[in-house]
Amino acid sequence: MSTSATVDRAFRSALYDTGDDTLDTGASLLAADPAADAELARRGEDLVASAWQRGWQPADVVRVVRRELDETHARLAGSLIRAQALRDGRVRGARWQAQVAELPTSEAAARADRFSYATAVLELYRLLLRLPALEPLDEAAGAGEPPGGRERKPESRMLGRIRALLAKAEATGFPEEAEALSAKAQELMARHSVDEALLAARAAVTEGPDAVRIGVDPPYEQAKAVLLDAVAAANHCRAVWNEAFGFSTVVGFASDLEAVELLYTSLLVQATGAMTRAEAAQRAGGRKRTKTFRQSFLAAYAHRVGVRLAAAAAEVPVGEDLLPVLASREVAVGKRMDRLFPETTTTRLRGVSDAAGWEEGSRAADAAQVRGRKRLP
């Protein structure tokens, strides 16, 4: 039997029927024919390429594989994506290339045995085959620009300073210091955003807004999605959460998206640290650690941070010369969002019932507060 015929039989048995018995049959066929490995890998690369055509990106695929399967499958997916990238004829943008560079990989030498390896591969291929279409983020590709996201400019010194400030805020054990560092970072983000908007206007740059997907990982995804939405709104962006696949799509101009990713990640780290300390105090008082406490803590944290960011944004004085620039960018972001998501629904936070958790989360959000934007000279 040819290697192609072996893979065909394994696929018919395992991929198009979800039963465990059929999966074992397909894995047995592949395990008994080492010569089929190359053809099996080529078919997997084709499945990956098909996922790109349906709007998926490398980080999205690995995220959903981790969510639905496990780390072993995520490493197999990473290796498959990297192999496909070597023979991908399309020119990919810097964001896409960065995602590929960060993928986990699995060495063939680490396989426990051929049957276990074949089983894991077929489970991965089942998932890849059933991935639905996502909203295509590569709007620029149709206009002759590099797909996978526009080329990023080298990181500015301002963003380097912001990254360093947030890293210090995450590392410190003193709430007052974390507050001051986060406040300074948000101030620099706002100044950077305004600088970029003015530079683009003066240079008559016609580049439109981008869109990126940011992982919203379990547990307590709802509260984390609310936090990301608040950070996005404070930085001239808009976010839509996809609960089924564990990410939010954020639309905005490139420099603002960078700020959103930085601040959201930092606030999550700070929230986790504050929640750990609050739980320790609760246990010291005789209360056991509970899921409802953590859920309520993060929900309150997200809500309170959103309130503070919105209040800060409302107090920002904006010069008359800047108003048309910001207004045109806001309209552009809204139009891109409407094209990507013509229909959206709202959801309500669930499981927020612990008063102590809500109080502690609100207190932690106050400690992580950020100041409003300063007016540029």
Short mmCIF file of the C-alpha atoms (twelve columns), coordinates in Angstrom:
data_MODEL
# 
_entry.id   MODEL 
# 
loop_
_atom_site.group_PDB 
_atom_site.id 
_atom_site.type_symbol 
_atom_site.label_atom_id 
_atom_site.label_alt_id 
_atom_site.label_comp_id 
_atom_site.label_asym_id 
_atom_site.label_seq_id 
_atom_site.Cartn_x 
_atom_site.Cartn_y 
_atom_site.Cartn_z 
_atom_site.pdbx_PDB_model_num 
ATOM 1   C CA . MET A 1   0.000   0.000  0.000  1 
ATOM 2   C CA . SER A 2   1.358   3.468  -0.877 1 
ATOM 3   C CA . THR A 3   2.044   6.022  1.864  1 
ATOM 4   C CA . SER A 4   -0.660  8.255  0.405  1 
ATOM 5   C CA . ALA A 5   -3.172  5.401  0.590  1 
ATOM 6   C CA . THR A 6   -2.212  4.740  4.231  1 
ATOM 7   C CA . VAL A 7   -2.835  8.363  5.162  1 
ATOM 8   C CA . ASP A 8   -6.094  8.386  3.188  1 
ATOM 9   C CA . ARG A 9   -7.358  5.359  5.106  1 
ATOM 10  C CA . ALA A 10  -6.272  6.828  8.441  1 
ATOM 11  C CA . PHE A 11  -7.992  10.127 7.648  1 
ATOM 12  C CA . ARG A 12  -11.224 8.445  6.552  1 
ATOM 13  C CA . SER A 13  -11.240 6.491  9.765  1 
ATOM 14  C CA . ALA A 14  -10.186 9.166  12.244 1 
ATOM 15  C CA . LEU A 15  -10.982 12.646 10.907 1 
ATOM 16  C CA . TYR A 16  -14.458 12.273 9.551  1 
ATOM 17  C CA . ASP A 17  -15.814 10.215 12.430 1 
ATOM 18  C CA . THR A 18  -15.351 11.426 16.002 1 
ATOM 19  C CA . GLY A 19  -15.501 8.040  17.743 1 
ATOM 20  C CA . ASP A 20  -12.565 6.847  19.871 1 
ATOM 21  C CA . ASP A 21  -12.508 3.475  18.112 1 
ATOM 22  C CA . THR A 22  -12.063 5.088  14.720 1 
ATOM 23  C CA . LEU A 23  -9.284  7.293  16.109 1 
ATOM 24  C CA . ASP A 24  -7.449  4.195  17.370 1 
ATOM 25  C CA . THR A 25  -7.848  2.531  13.981 1 
ATOM 26  C CA . GLY A 26  -6.380  5.514  12.164 1 
ATOM 27  C CA . ALA A 27  -3.496  5.787  14.620 1 
ATOM 28  C CA . SER A 28  -2.726  2.093  14.263 1 
ATOM 29  C CA . LEU A 29  -2.503  2.418  10.488 1 
ATOM 30  C CA . LEU A 30  -0.071  5.327  10.739 1 
ATOM 31  C CA . ALA A 31  1.999   3.727  13.512 1 
ATOM 32  C CA . ALA A 32  2.522   0.623  11.369 1 
ATOM 33  C CA . ASP A 33  3.830   2.604  8.385  1 
ATOM 34  C CA . PRO A 34  6.773   4.925  9.202  1 
ATOM 35  C CA . ALA A 35  7.076   5.790  5.508  1 
ATOM 36  C CA . ALA A 36  3.753   7.657  5.801  1 
ATOM 37  C CA . ASP A 37  5.180   10.309 8.167  1 
ATOM 38  C CA . ALA A 38  6.219   12.735 5.419  1 
ATOM 39  C CA . GLU A 39  2.833   12.562 3.735  1 
ATOM 40  C CA . LEU A 40  1.112   12.961 7.110  1 
ATOM 41  C CA . ALA A 41  3.124   16.134 7.795  1 
ATOM 42  C CA . ARG A 42  2.363   17.527 4.334  1 
ATOM 43  C CA . ARG A 43  -1.375  17.003 4.878  1 
ATOM 44  C CA . GLY A 44  -1.084  18.800 8.219  1 
ATOM 45  C CA . GLU A 45  0.598   21.778 6.587  1 
ATOM 46  C CA . ASP A 46  -2.274  21.904 4.112  1 
ATOM 47  C CA . LEU A 47  -4.732  22.023 7.016  1 
ATOM 48  C CA . VAL A 48  -2.770  24.913 8.525  1 
ATOM 49  C CA . ALA A 49  -2.778  26.801 5.215  1 
ATOM 50  C CA . SER A 50  -6.533  26.273 5.030  1 
ATOM 51  C CA . ALA A 51  -6.897  27.804 8.499  1 
ATOM 52  C CA . TRP A 52  -5.093  30.958 7.279  1 
ATOM 53  C CA . GLN A 53  -7.591  31.202 4.412  1 
ATOM 54  C CA . ARG A 54  -10.406 31.101 6.970  1 
ATOM 55  C CA . GLY A 55  -9.015  34.084 8.891  1 
ATOM 56  C CA . TRP A 56  -6.944  32.360 11.574 1 
ATOM 57  C CA . GLN A 57  -3.429  33.440 12.566 1 
ATOM 58  C CA . PRO A 58  -0.622  31.403 14.208 1 
ATOM 59  C CA . ALA A 59  -1.250  32.570 17.772 1 
ATOM 60  C CA . ASP A 60  -4.996  31.971 17.357 1 
ATOM 61  C CA . VAL A 61  -4.483  28.354 16.321 1 
ATOM 62  C CA . VAL A 62  -2.140  27.514 19.196 1 
ATOM 63  C CA . ARG A 63  -4.465  29.257 21.650 1 
ATOM 64  C CA . VAL A 64  -7.499  27.201 20.609 1 
ATOM 65  C CA . VAL A 65  -5.444  23.989 20.557 1 
ATOM 66  C CA . ARG A 66  -4.378  24.610 24.163 1 
ATOM 67  C CA . ARG A 67  -7.975  25.412 25.048 1 
ATOM 68  C CA . GLU A 68  -9.474  22.299 23.446 1 
ATOM 69  C CA . LEU A 69  -6.619  19.770 23.793 1 
ATOM 70  C CA . ASP A 70  -3.370  20.176 25.758 1 
ATOM 71  C CA . GLU A 71  0.241   21.375 25.663 1 
ATOM 72  C CA . THR A 72  1.447   18.315 23.730 1 
ATOM 73  C CA . HIS A 73  -0.937  19.152 20.904 1 
ATOM 74  C CA . ALA A 74  0.003   22.850 21.105 1 
ATOM 75  C CA . ARG A 75  3.664   21.926 20.542 1 
ATOM 76  C CA . LEU A 76  2.722   19.717 17.616 1 
ATOM 77  C CA . ALA A 77  0.715   22.616 16.160 1 
ATOM 78  C CA . GLY A 78  3.648   24.990 16.627 1 
ATOM 79  C CA . SER A 79  6.017   22.662 14.783 1 
ATOM 80  C CA . LEU A 80  3.487   22.215 11.997 1 
ATOM 81  C CA . ILE A 81  2.971   25.963 11.598 1 
ATOM 82  C CA . ARG A 82  6.714   26.622 11.469 1 
ATOM 83  C CA . ALA A 83  7.162   23.934 8.826  1 
ATOM 84  C CA . GLN A 84  4.312   25.395 6.769  1 
ATOM 85  C CA . ALA A 85  5.830   28.869 7.067  1 
ATOM 86  C CA . LEU A 86  8.986   27.660 5.305  1 
ATOM 87  C CA . ARG A 87  7.038   26.805 2.156  1 
ATOM 88  C CA . ASP A 88  4.377   29.505 2.430  1 
ATOM 89  C CA . GLY A 89  4.599   31.571 -0.738 1 
ATOM 90  C CA . ARG A 90  2.896   34.622 0.770  1 
ATOM 91  C CA . VAL A 91  4.857   37.505 2.244  1 
ATOM 92  C CA . ARG A 92  3.798   37.824 5.870  1 
ATOM 93  C CA . GLY A 93  3.917   40.958 7.986  1 
ATOM 94  C CA . ALA A 94  6.016   41.572 11.089 1 
ATOM 95  C CA . ARG A 95  3.201   40.722 13.524 1 
ATOM 96  C CA . TRP A 96  2.635   37.376 11.818 1 
ATOM 97  C CA . GLN A 97  6.357   36.587 11.825 1 
ATOM 98  C CA . ALA A 98  6.590   37.470 15.521 1 
ATOM 99  C CA . GLN A 99  3.751   35.037 16.278 1 
ATOM 100 C CA . VAL A 100 5.543   32.239 14.403 1 
ATOM 101 C CA . ALA A 101 8.818   32.970 16.209 1 
ATOM 102 C CA . GLU A 102 7.091   32.608 19.603 1 
ATOM 103 C CA . LEU A 103 5.400   29.275 18.872 1 
ATOM 104 C CA . PRO A 104 6.118   26.217 21.028 1 
ATOM 105 C CA . THR A 105 7.598   23.262 19.135 1 
ATOM 106 C CA . SER A 106 7.830   19.505 19.551 1 
ATOM 107 C CA . GLU A 107 10.904  17.515 18.523 1 
ATOM 108 C CA . ALA A 108 10.263  14.227 16.752 1 
ATOM 109 C CA . ALA A 109 12.843  12.573 19.036 1 
ATOM 110 C CA . ALA A 110 10.600  13.295 22.026 1 
ATOM 111 C CA . ARG A 111 7.811   11.010 20.752 1 
ATOM 112 C CA . ALA A 112 6.877   8.442  23.381 1 
ATOM 113 C CA . ASP A 113 5.866   5.804  20.828 1 
ATOM 114 C CA . ARG A 114 4.491   5.783  17.294 1 
ATOM 115 C CA . PHE A 115 0.932   4.969  18.275 1 
ATOM 116 C CA . SER A 116 0.720   7.742  20.900 1 
ATOM 117 C CA . TYR A 117 2.306   10.193 18.475 1 
ATOM 118 C CA . ALA A 118 -0.091  9.265  15.657 1 
ATOM 119 C CA . THR A 119 -3.054  9.553  18.029 1 
ATOM 120 C CA . ALA A 120 -2.024  13.072 19.087 1 
ATOM 121 C CA . VAL A 121 -1.477  14.153 15.476 1 
ATOM 122 C CA . LEU A 122 -4.891  12.891 14.398 1 
ATOM 123 C CA . GLU A 123 -6.569  14.610 17.369 1 
ATOM 124 C CA . LEU A 124 -4.863  17.845 16.311 1 
ATOM 125 C CA . TYR A 125 -5.907  17.395 12.679 1 
ATOM 126 C CA . ARG A 126 -9.518  16.769 13.747 1 
ATOM 127 C CA . LEU A 127 -9.509  20.144 15.448 1 
ATOM 128 C CA . LEU A 128 -7.821  21.969 12.539 1 
ATOM 129 C CA . LEU A 129 -10.289 20.474 10.087 1 
ATOM 130 C CA . ARG A 130 -13.259 21.801 12.052 1 
ATOM 131 C CA . LEU A 131 -12.045 25.350 12.668 1 
ATOM 132 C CA . PRO A 132 -14.758 27.787 11.526 1 
ATOM 133 C CA . ALA A 133 -14.149 30.988 9.591  1 
ATOM 134 C CA . LEU A 134 -13.100 34.039 11.594 1 
ATOM 135 C CA . GLU A 135 -13.304 37.715 10.745 1 
ATOM 136 C CA . PRO A 136 -10.372 38.420 8.356  1 
ATOM 137 C CA . LEU A 137 -7.991  40.889 9.966  1 
ATOM 138 C CA . ASP A 138 -5.758  41.286 6.915  1 
ATOM 139 C CA . GLU A 139 -7.784  44.035 5.265  1 
ATOM 140 C CA . ALA A 140 -4.635  45.495 3.718  1 
ATOM 141 C CA . ALA A 141 -3.876  42.311 1.806  1 
ATOM 142 C CA . GLY A 142 -6.485  43.085 -0.810 1 
ATOM 143 C CA . ALA A 143 -4.843  46.417 -1.514 1 
ATOM 144 C CA . GLY A 144 -1.468  44.910 -2.339 1 
ATOM 145 C CA . GLU A 145 0.068   45.418 1.116  1 
ATOM 146 C CA . PRO A 146 1.750   42.579 3.013  1 
ATOM 147 C CA . PRO A 147 -0.805  40.196 4.539  1 
ATOM 148 C CA . GLY A 148 -0.622  39.203 8.174  1 
ATOM 149 C CA . GLY A 149 -0.666  42.816 9.352  1 
ATOM 150 C CA . ARG A 150 1.139   45.932 8.163  1 
ATOM 151 C CA . GLU A 151 4.856   46.166 8.767  1 
ATOM 152 C CA . ARG A 152 5.576   47.493 12.222 1 
ATOM 153 C CA . LYS A 153 7.886   50.419 12.646 1 
ATOM 154 C CA . PRO A 154 10.809  49.823 15.014 1 
ATOM 155 C CA . GLU A 155 9.742   50.300 18.620 1 
ATOM 156 C CA . SER A 156 10.141  53.907 19.690 1 
ATOM 157 C CA . ARG A 157 12.103  55.007 22.749 1 
ATOM 158 C CA . MET A 158 8.776   56.050 24.287 1 
ATOM 159 C CA . LEU A 159 7.349   52.537 24.068 1 
ATOM 160 C CA . GLY A 160 10.567  51.175 25.518 1 
ATOM 161 C CA . ARG A 161 10.146  53.482 28.525 1 
ATOM 162 C CA . ILE A 162 6.509   52.448 28.906 1 
ATOM 163 C CA . ARG A 163 7.422   48.760 28.832 1 
ATOM 164 C CA . ALA A 164 10.082  49.301 31.512 1 
ATOM 165 C CA . LEU A 165 7.702   51.242 33.771 1 
ATOM 166 C CA . LEU A 166 5.040   48.540 33.568 1 
ATOM 167 C CA . ALA A 167 7.595   45.827 34.289 1 
ATOM 168 C CA . LYS A 168 8.582   47.677 37.461 1 
ATOM 169 C CA . ALA A 169 4.917   48.101 38.423 1 
ATOM 170 C CA . GLU A 170 4.392   44.358 38.067 1 
ATOM 171 C CA . ALA A 171 7.478   43.492 40.109 1 
ATOM 172 C CA . THR A 172 7.072   45.791 43.083 1 
ATOM 173 C CA . GLY A 173 5.401   44.613 46.256 1 
ATOM 174 C CA . PHE A 174 4.375   48.134 47.283 1 
ATOM 175 C CA . PRO A 175 0.920   49.285 46.067 1 
ATOM 176 C CA . GLU A 176 1.845   52.978 46.178 1 
ATOM 177 C CA . GLU A 177 4.871   52.410 43.948 1 
ATOM 178 C CA . ALA A 178 2.843   50.269 41.519 1 
ATOM 179 C CA . GLU A 179 0.243   53.059 41.375 1 
ATOM 180 C CA . ALA A 180 2.845   55.705 40.572 1 
ATOM 181 C CA . LEU A 181 4.558   53.593 37.931 1 
ATOM 182 C CA . SER A 182 1.264   52.634 36.242 1 
ATOM 183 C CA . ALA A 183 0.158   56.266 36.277 1 
ATOM 184 C CA . LYS A 184 3.353   57.399 34.607 1 
ATOM 185 C CA . ALA A 185 3.061   54.627 32.017 1 
ATOM 186 C CA . GLN A 186 -0.505  55.629 31.115 1 
ATOM 187 C CA . GLU A 187 0.571   59.259 30.847 1 
ATOM 188 C CA . LEU A 188 3.342   58.316 28.428 1 
ATOM 189 C CA . MET A 189 0.927   56.117 26.452 1 
ATOM 190 C CA . ALA A 190 -1.451  59.038 26.032 1 
ATOM 191 C CA . ARG A 191 1.327   61.371 24.949 1 
ATOM 192 C CA . HIS A 192 2.654   58.774 22.518 1 
ATOM 193 C CA . SER A 193 -0.813  58.280 21.021 1 
ATOM 194 C CA . VAL A 194 -1.301  62.010 20.485 1 
ATOM 195 C CA . ASP A 195 2.193   62.372 19.022 1 
ATOM 196 C CA . GLU A 196 1.496   59.581 16.544 1 
ATOM 197 C CA . ALA A 197 -1.852  61.088 15.536 1 
ATOM 198 C CA . LEU A 198 -0.306  64.514 14.916 1 
ATOM 199 C CA . LEU A 199 2.627   63.084 12.978 1 
ATOM 200 C CA . ALA A 200 0.281   61.070 10.788 1 
ATOM 201 C CA . ALA A 201 -1.877  64.132 10.090 1 
ATOM 202 C CA . ARG A 202 1.090   66.365 9.242  1 
ATOM 203 C CA . ALA A 203 2.591   63.733 6.950  1 
ATOM 204 C CA . ALA A 204 -0.782  63.095 5.253  1 
ATOM 205 C CA . VAL A 205 -0.525  59.402 6.133  1 
ATOM 206 C CA . THR A 206 -3.577  57.517 4.873  1 
ATOM 207 C CA . GLU A 207 -2.943  54.282 6.756  1 
ATOM 208 C CA . GLY A 208 -6.098  53.035 8.420  1 
ATOM 209 C CA . PRO A 209 -6.644  51.245 11.718 1 
ATOM 210 C CA . ASP A 210 -5.360  47.729 12.346 1 
ATOM 211 C CA . ALA A 211 -6.990  44.839 14.177 1 
ATOM 212 C CA . VAL A 212 -5.340  42.320 16.498 1 
ATOM 213 C CA . ARG A 213 -6.518  39.399 18.588 1 
ATOM 214 C CA . ILE A 214 -5.501  39.336 22.239 1 
ATOM 215 C CA . GLY A 215 -5.908  36.169 24.269 1 
ATOM 216 C CA . VAL A 216 -8.409  36.210 27.124 1 
ATOM 217 C CA . ASP A 217 -7.487  33.064 28.983 1 
ATOM 218 C CA . PRO A 218 -9.391  31.103 31.637 1 
ATOM 219 C CA . PRO A 219 -10.266 31.237 34.405 1 
ATOM 220 C CA . TYR A 220 -12.595 34.216 34.884 1 
ATOM 221 C CA . GLU A 221 -12.588 35.167 31.205 1 
ATOM 222 C CA . GLN A 222 -15.601 37.459 31.483 1 
ATOM 223 C CA . ALA A 223 -13.923 39.761 33.988 1 
ATOM 224 C CA . LYS A 224 -10.716 39.785 31.951 1 
ATOM 225 C CA . ALA A 225 -12.648 40.651 28.776 1 
ATOM 226 C CA . VAL A 226 -14.303 43.567 30.606 1 
ATOM 227 C CA . LEU A 227 -10.872 44.798 31.707 1 
ATOM 228 C CA . LEU A 228 -9.502  44.591 28.172 1 
ATOM 229 C CA . ASP A 229 -12.531 46.471 26.844 1 
ATOM 230 C CA . ALA A 230 -11.940 49.249 29.373 1 
ATOM 231 C CA . VAL A 231 -8.254  49.544 28.503 1 
ATOM 232 C CA . ALA A 232 -9.078  49.568 24.774 1 
ATOM 233 C CA . ALA A 233 -11.670 52.333 25.157 1 
ATOM 234 C CA . ALA A 234 -9.239  54.466 27.171 1 
ATOM 235 C CA . ASN A 235 -6.695  54.218 24.362 1 
ATOM 236 C CA . HIS A 236 -8.934  55.081 21.381 1 
ATOM 237 C CA . CYS A 237 -9.608  51.441 20.474 1 
ATOM 238 C CA . ARG A 238 -12.618 49.135 20.484 1 
ATOM 239 C CA . ALA A 239 -12.795 45.478 21.513 1 
ATOM 240 C CA . VAL A 240 -15.127 42.543 20.817 1 
ATOM 241 C CA . TRP A 241 -14.830 39.351 22.880 1 
ATOM 242 C CA . ASN A 242 -15.088 35.901 21.297 1 
ATOM 243 C CA . GLU A 243 -15.943 33.696 24.264 1 
ATOM 244 C CA . ALA A 244 -15.880 30.426 22.323 1 
ATOM 245 C CA . PHE A 245 -12.258 30.772 21.201 1 
ATOM 246 C CA . GLY A 246 -10.768 32.722 24.095 1 
ATOM 247 C CA . PHE A 247 -9.742  36.033 22.564 1 
ATOM 248 C CA . SER A 248 -10.874 39.599 21.995 1 
ATOM 249 C CA . THR A 249 -10.398 41.393 18.694 1 
ATOM 250 C CA . VAL A 250 -9.171  44.943 19.283 1 
ATOM 251 C CA . VAL A 251 -9.396  47.559 16.537 1 
ATOM 252 C CA . GLY A 252 -7.341  50.744 16.575 1 
ATOM 253 C CA . PHE A 253 -4.305  52.493 15.186 1 
ATOM 254 C CA . ALA A 254 -0.984  50.695 15.548 1 
ATOM 255 C CA . SER A 255 0.512   52.791 18.350 1 
ATOM 256 C CA . ASP A 256 -2.727  52.606 20.360 1 
ATOM 257 C CA . LEU A 257 -2.920  48.831 19.949 1 
ATOM 258 C CA . GLU A 258 0.608   48.550 21.296 1 
ATOM 259 C CA . ALA A 259 -0.420  50.576 24.340 1 
ATOM 260 C CA . VAL A 260 -3.518  48.406 24.897 1 
ATOM 261 C CA . GLU A 261 -1.504  45.179 24.854 1 
ATOM 262 C CA . LEU A 262 1.075   46.581 27.250 1 
ATOM 263 C CA . LEU A 263 -1.363  48.049 29.770 1 
ATOM 264 C CA . TYR A 264 -3.805  45.139 29.719 1 
ATOM 265 C CA . THR A 265 -1.022  42.641 30.385 1 
ATOM 266 C CA . SER A 266 0.397   44.771 33.176 1 
ATOM 267 C CA . LEU A 267 -2.965  45.285 34.873 1 
ATOM 268 C CA . LEU A 268 -3.635  41.540 34.773 1 
ATOM 269 C CA . VAL A 269 -0.303  40.851 36.445 1 
ATOM 270 C CA . GLN A 270 -1.006  43.480 39.094 1 
ATOM 271 C CA . ALA A 271 -4.528  42.111 39.639 1 
ATOM 272 C CA . THR A 272 -3.213  38.575 40.146 1 
ATOM 273 C CA . GLY A 273 -0.677  39.763 42.696 1 
ATOM 274 C CA . ALA A 274 -3.246  41.840 44.553 1 
ATOM 275 C CA . MET A 275 -5.734  38.937 44.540 1 
ATOM 276 C CA . THR A 276 -3.118  36.576 45.990 1 
ATOM 277 C CA . ARG A 277 -2.403  39.000 48.828 1 
ATOM 278 C CA . ALA A 278 -6.104  39.558 49.476 1 
ATOM 279 C CA . GLU A 279 -6.739  35.796 49.618 1 
ATOM 280 C CA . ALA A 280 -3.870  35.376 52.092 1 
ATOM 281 C CA . ALA A 281 -5.480  37.975 54.338 1 
ATOM 282 C CA . GLN A 282 -8.823  36.205 54.015 1 
ATOM 283 C CA . ARG A 283 -7.283  32.858 54.993 1 
ATOM 284 C CA . ALA A 284 -5.510  34.478 57.931 1 
ATOM 285 C CA . GLY A 285 -8.941  35.603 59.098 1 
ATOM 286 C CA . GLY A 286 -10.236 32.034 59.010 1 
ATOM 287 C CA . ARG A 287 -11.945 32.038 55.611 1 
ATOM 288 C CA . LYS A 288 -11.192 29.379 53.001 1 
ATOM 289 C CA . ARG A 289 -10.159 30.323 49.491 1 
ATOM 290 C CA . THR A 290 -13.175 30.282 47.180 1 
ATOM 291 C CA . LYS A 291 -13.843 30.544 43.484 1 
ATOM 292 C CA . THR A 292 -16.589 33.110 44.057 1 
ATOM 293 C CA . PHE A 293 -14.129 35.350 45.932 1 
ATOM 294 C CA . ARG A 294 -11.720 35.353 42.980 1 
ATOM 295 C CA . GLN A 295 -14.476 35.845 40.405 1 
ATOM 296 C CA . SER A 296 -15.947 38.762 42.355 1 
ATOM 297 C CA . PHE A 297 -12.484 40.238 42.966 1 
ATOM 298 C CA . LEU A 298 -11.584 40.327 39.263 1 
ATOM 299 C CA . ALA A 299 -15.020 41.557 38.231 1 
ATOM 300 C CA . ALA A 300 -14.782 44.460 40.678 1 
ATOM 301 C CA . TYR A 301 -11.209 45.158 39.613 1 
ATOM 302 C CA . ALA A 302 -12.208 45.325 35.928 1 
ATOM 303 C CA . HIS A 303 -15.238 47.488 36.669 1 
ATOM 304 C CA . ARG A 304 -13.340 49.917 38.880 1 
ATOM 305 C CA . VAL A 305 -10.405 50.258 36.481 1 
ATOM 306 C CA . GLY A 306 -12.882 50.960 33.676 1 
ATOM 307 C CA . VAL A 307 -14.592 53.681 35.687 1 
ATOM 308 C CA . ARG A 308 -11.300 55.354 36.528 1 
ATOM 309 C CA . LEU A 309 -9.959  55.196 32.993 1 
ATOM 310 C CA . ALA A 310 -13.190 56.611 31.579 1 
ATOM 311 C CA . ALA A 311 -13.147 59.446 34.115 1 
ATOM 312 C CA . ALA A 312 -9.544  60.237 33.288 1 
ATOM 313 C CA . ALA A 313 -10.293 60.298 29.560 1 
ATOM 314 C CA . ALA A 314 -13.232 62.653 30.091 1 
ATOM 315 C CA . GLU A 315 -11.031 65.162 31.923 1 
ATOM 316 C CA . VAL A 316 -8.394  65.419 29.210 1 
ATOM 317 C CA . PRO A 317 -8.135  68.916 27.720 1 
ATOM 318 C CA . VAL A 318 -7.696  68.700 23.954 1 
ATOM 319 C CA . GLY A 319 -6.562  71.568 21.787 1 
ATOM 320 C CA . GLU A 320 -8.821  72.679 18.950 1 
ATOM 321 C CA . ASP A 321 -6.154  71.789 16.386 1 
ATOM 322 C CA . LEU A 322 -6.180  68.193 17.594 1 
ATOM 323 C CA . LEU A 323 -9.944  67.632 17.691 1 
ATOM 324 C CA . PRO A 324 -10.390 66.974 13.925 1 
ATOM 325 C CA . VAL A 325 -7.478  64.533 13.919 1 
ATOM 326 C CA . LEU A 326 -8.809  62.496 16.831 1 
ATOM 327 C CA . ALA A 327 -12.355 62.618 15.486 1 
ATOM 328 C CA . SER A 328 -11.302 61.289 12.084 1 
ATOM 329 C CA . ARG A 329 -9.359  58.450 13.699 1 
ATOM 330 C CA . GLU A 330 -12.345 57.571 15.884 1 
ATOM 331 C CA . VAL A 331 -14.583 57.425 12.817 1 
ATOM 332 C CA . ALA A 332 -12.062 55.219 11.005 1 
ATOM 333 C CA . VAL A 333 -11.901 52.805 13.950 1 
ATOM 334 C CA . GLY A 334 -15.712 52.669 14.094 1 
ATOM 335 C CA . LYS A 335 -16.001 51.901 10.389 1 
ATOM 336 C CA . ARG A 336 -13.424 49.134 10.572 1 
ATOM 337 C CA . MET A 337 -15.192 47.644 13.579 1 
ATOM 338 C CA . ASP A 338 -18.552 47.713 11.779 1 
ATOM 339 C CA . ARG A 339 -17.059 45.934 8.765  1 
ATOM 340 C CA . LEU A 340 -15.536 43.229 10.929 1 
ATOM 341 C CA . PHE A 341 -18.515 42.821 13.266 1 
ATOM 342 C CA . PRO A 342 -21.781 43.985 11.694 1 
ATOM 343 C CA . GLU A 343 -23.632 42.189 14.497 1 
ATOM 344 C CA . THR A 344 -22.582 41.901 18.152 1 
ATOM 345 C CA . THR A 345 -24.344 40.928 21.346 1 
ATOM 346 C CA . THR A 346 -23.836 41.928 24.968 1 
ATOM 347 C CA . THR A 347 -23.433 39.616 27.946 1 
ATOM 348 C CA . ARG A 348 -23.749 40.036 31.684 1 
ATOM 349 C CA . LEU A 349 -21.104 39.081 34.223 1 
ATOM 350 C CA . ARG A 350 -21.909 35.821 35.966 1 
ATOM 351 C CA . GLY A 351 -20.920 34.519 39.382 1 
ATOM 352 C CA . VAL A 352 -20.336 37.901 41.053 1 
ATOM 353 C CA . SER A 353 -21.784 37.232 44.495 1 
ATOM 354 C CA . ASP A 354 -18.963 37.587 47.026 1 
ATOM 355 C CA . ALA A 355 -19.067 40.929 48.830 1 
ATOM 356 C CA . ALA A 356 -15.572 40.573 50.289 1 
ATOM 357 C CA . GLY A 357 -14.144 39.728 46.885 1 
ATOM 358 C CA . TRP A 358 -15.839 42.754 45.311 1 
ATOM 359 C CA . GLU A 359 -14.558 45.060 48.041 1 
ATOM 360 C CA . GLU A 360 -10.998 43.770 47.789 1 
ATOM 361 C CA . GLY A 361 -11.056 43.959 43.984 1 
ATOM 362 C CA . SER A 362 -12.239 47.564 44.073 1 
ATOM 363 C CA . ARG A 363 -9.500  48.423 46.547 1 
ATOM 364 C CA . ALA A 364 -6.875  46.789 44.306 1 
ATOM 365 C CA . ALA A 365 -8.141  48.743 41.287 1 
ATOM 366 C CA . ASP A 366 -7.796  51.980 43.244 1 
ATOM 367 C CA . ALA A 367 -4.184  51.048 44.015 1 
ATOM 368 C CA . ALA A 368 -3.567  50.472 40.295 1 
ATOM 369 C CA . GLN A 369 -5.179  53.775 39.281 1 
ATOM 370 C CA . VAL A 370 -3.801  55.809 36.369 1 
ATOM 371 C CA . ARG A 371 -3.811  59.552 35.901 1 
ATOM 372 C CA . GLY A 372 -5.414  61.381 33.028 1 
ATOM 373 C CA . ARG A 373 -3.555  62.679 30.029 1 
ATOM 374 C CA . LYS A 374 -1.463  65.817 30.291 1 
ATOM 375 C CA . ARG A 375 -1.936  68.439 27.648 1 
ATOM 376 C CA . LEU A 376 0.972   68.634 25.248 1 
ATOM 377 C CA . PRO A 377 2.832   71.936 25.017 1 
# 
